[in-house]
Amino acid sequence: MELIVSPYEVVYDIVILLAMGYIWLFFLKRWNRYTAELKPFIRNAAVFLGFAVVGRVIDLVSDFYPVPNLNALLSLFYGTAIVGVIYTMIKYVLLLEESYLHSRLSSYSSPVTKTAVSLKGAYLALGSKSKFVDVMELIKSAKLPTLVFTRNPHLYKGMEFVVPIWVTQATDQGVSPTKLHVIMEQALKFIRENPNAVVLIDCLEYLLLYNDFPAVYKFLINLKDHLIPAGAALIVIVDESALDERQRALLLREFEPL
C-alpha cells in the first residue's frame, strides 16, 4: 500500500469521513425512534447520507490505490446524496409550514367546542394573496360573527356568519373610505350586538389612498382599544409593500403578526 496523494489530502479525507460517518450514525440510531410523521425524514436522511459515506470511503481508498472510473463513482454517490438530502430538507420544511399553520389555528381553539374558535386581540396580516388565503381559512375555522370592511364583498359570498361592507367612493350602498368615524360606529355597533365577534379590514391600502397614515393609525388604535375589552378581535390585512419601514414598525407595536 503506497500513498499516491499528499499526506495532507489523506488527513483531510479521514477527517471528512469521520464527520460524515458521525452524522450518518446519528440518524441511523434514530431509525425507529420518532413518530410516523417524522420517521420518513429520518430514514431518508440516513439512506442518502449513507451514499455520501460510501463516496468518502471510495475517495479515501483512492488515496492509496487507483480506482477505476473514480470520477463517475464519486459523481454517482455524491450526486445521489446531495439530491436526496435537498429533497428531504424541502419535504421537512413543507411539513413545518403545514404544522405551523395548523398550530396557529389550534392556538385559538375554544374549550367549549372542538369546532368553535375564540379570537381575541388585534392581529396584522402582512403579505400578499397567500396571506389573505390564510386569514380566510382562519375565519372559516372560527365560524364567529365577522364584520368585514372590504373592496371585494363577493369574496365572502356564501359565508353565513360574515357581514361584508363595501368600502367605496362610487355609491352610497357602502361606506366611504374617508368616513373613518362611520366605519368605527358600524364596527362598535356590530360588536355590541355580537359578543366575541371579529372585525376584519382587508382594504387598508384603499383607506390609505384617501387618508394620511397618522389618521388611519389613530383610527385603528382607537378601534382596537374598543374591541379588546369587549372580548372581540380585530384583524387587519395589508400588502407589506404599501407601507414603509416606519409604518410597519408602528403597526407591529400594536398588532400581533398573523
N, C-alpha and C positions, 0 to 999 in steps of 0.2 A: 504494500500500500504506500503510495507516494503522493505527496501534495502536488496538485497541478495549478493551484492558485496561491496567493499570498496568505500567510497565517492570519492577517487581519480579516480577510474575507471569511476564513473558516470561523473565527471567533464571532464575527457578525452573524453568520448563518446559524451558529449554535444558539446565540442569544435570542434571535428572532424565532427560532424553532421552539425554544423553551417557553417564550412568552405566548406564542400561539398555542402551544400544547397545553399550557395552563388554562387559557381561555376556553379551549375545546373541552378539557376535563371539567371545567366549571359548569358548562351547560350539560355535559354528558351525565354528571352526577344528579342533575335535576330533571332527568328524562321523564320520570313519573311523579314528580313532586307536586305539580300545580294542577289547577282545575282544568276541565276540558276546554275552557275558553282560551287559556294561556298555553296549554300543552303543545299545540301545533307550532307556536313560535319558538319554544324552547327546543323542540325536536328539529325543526328546520335549521335553527342556528347551529345545533350540534352537528348535523349532517354536512352543512355547507362549510363550516369551519374545519370539519374532518378533511374535506378536499384540500383546504389550504394547508393543513398539517402535512398531508401526503406530498403536496408540492414542495414544502420546505424540506422534507426528508430527501426527496429526489435532488433538490438543489444542493443539499449538504453532501450527498453521495457523489455528486458531480465534481465536488472539490477534490476527490481522491481518484475517481475512475471516470473515464469517458462514458457518457450516457448517450446512446443513440437517440436521435430526434429529441434532444433535450428541450429546445425552444418550443416545439409542438406540445410536448408533455406539460411543460410549465404553463403554457398558454391555456391548455385544457383544464388543468386543476385550478390555477389561479382565477381564470375567467369564470369557471363554474362557481367558485367560492364567492367571488365579488358580486356576480349577478344574483346568486342565491341570498346573500346577506342583504343586499339592497332590497330585494323582493320582500324578505322577512321584515325589514325595517318599515317599509311602506305599509305592509299589512298591519303591523303593530300600531303605527301612527293612526291609521284609519280606525282601528279598534279603540284607541284612546279618544279620538274625536267623537266617536259614537257614544262611548261611555260618559264623556264629559257632558254632551248634550242631554243624555238621559239623567245624569246626576243633577243638572240644572233644573230639569223638570221635576225630578223627585224631591229636590230640596224645598219645593213649595207644597209638598203633599200635606193635606189636612188630615188630622187624626180622626175626623168624623167619618169619612168615607174614602174608599180607595180611588174613586173616580173623581172626586172633587179636589180642587186645588185652592189653597188660600194664598192670595197675593197681597202683600203689604209692603209699602215702601215706594221709593222713587228709583226708576231704572232708566238708563240711557243705552240705546242700541246704536252703536256707531258702526256703519258698514254700508254695504250695497244690497242688492236684491237678496242674496243668500241670508243676510241678517234679518231682512223682513220676513223671509220664509220661516226662520227660527222663531220669531216673535209670534207669527200666525199659529205655529204649532203649539206654542205655549198658551196662547189664548184659547185655542180649541181644547187643549187638555184641561184648562181651568174651568171652562163652562160656567164662568161667573158673569153676571150682568156687566156689559162692557160698552162704554160710550166712546166712539171713535170720531175724532176730527180728522178728516181725510180729503185728499183731492180725488180719490177714486172710490166712491161708495160701492160701486159694483163688485169690488174685490171681496166685500163682506156679505154678498148676497147668499142667502141660504143658512146663515149663522143666526139662529133664532135668538140667541142671548146677546147679540151685538146690535147696537143702535148707531148707525153711521150718520154723521152730519157733514154735509158737503161744505168745504171751505172754498168760497169763490167770490169773485167780484162781479160776475156776469149776471147773476139773478138773485132775487130775494128768497129763493127756495132754500138757500143755505145760509151760511154766516160769512160775513166779510172778514178777510184776514186783517183788516185794520181795526176791527172791533174786538180787541182782546178782552175787554171787560164783559162783552156778551158771551164769549167762549167760557170765561170764568163763571159767569152766572149759570150757564147751562150745565157746566160740569158739577158745580156745587148742588144744583137742584137734583141732578141725577144721583149724586151720592146720598143726598138726604132721603130720596125715595128708594134707593137700592143699597142698603148697608153692605160693606165689604166688596163693593164693586171695583171696576177697573176703568180708568180713563186713559185712552191711548191717543197720542198725537203722532201721526205718521207723515206730517207735511210741514215740519219745522223749516225746511228750506223756503217754502212758499210764504210762511209768516215773515221770514227774514227779508223777503223781497219788498214787503210793504211796511216793515217796521225796522228800526235800528236794533242792533243786538242788545244794548242795555235795556230797552223796553221789553223785548221778548224774554230776556233773562229774568228781569224782575217779575214778569207775569208768571213764568214757570216756577220761580221760587215761592211766590205767593200762593199759587195753586197747590204746590207740594205741601206747604205749611198748613193748608186747609184739609187736604186729603189724608195725610198720615195720621193725625189724631182721630180721624173718623174710621180708621181701620181699612182704608181704601188703598189703591195702588195707582201710581202714575207711571206710564211708560212712554218715553219719547224716542222716536226713530228719526235718525238724521244721517244723511250721507256725510262721511267724515271729511270729504273734500270741500264741503260747503262751509267749513269752519276753519278759522286759523288756529294756531297753536294756543294762543291765549284764551280764545273762546272755548276750545276743547277742555283746557285745564279748569276753567271756571265751572263748566258744566259737570265735570267729573268730580269736583269738590262737593257737589250737592247730590249727584245721582250715582248710583252704583252701576258699573258697566254690566251689560247683559250680553 
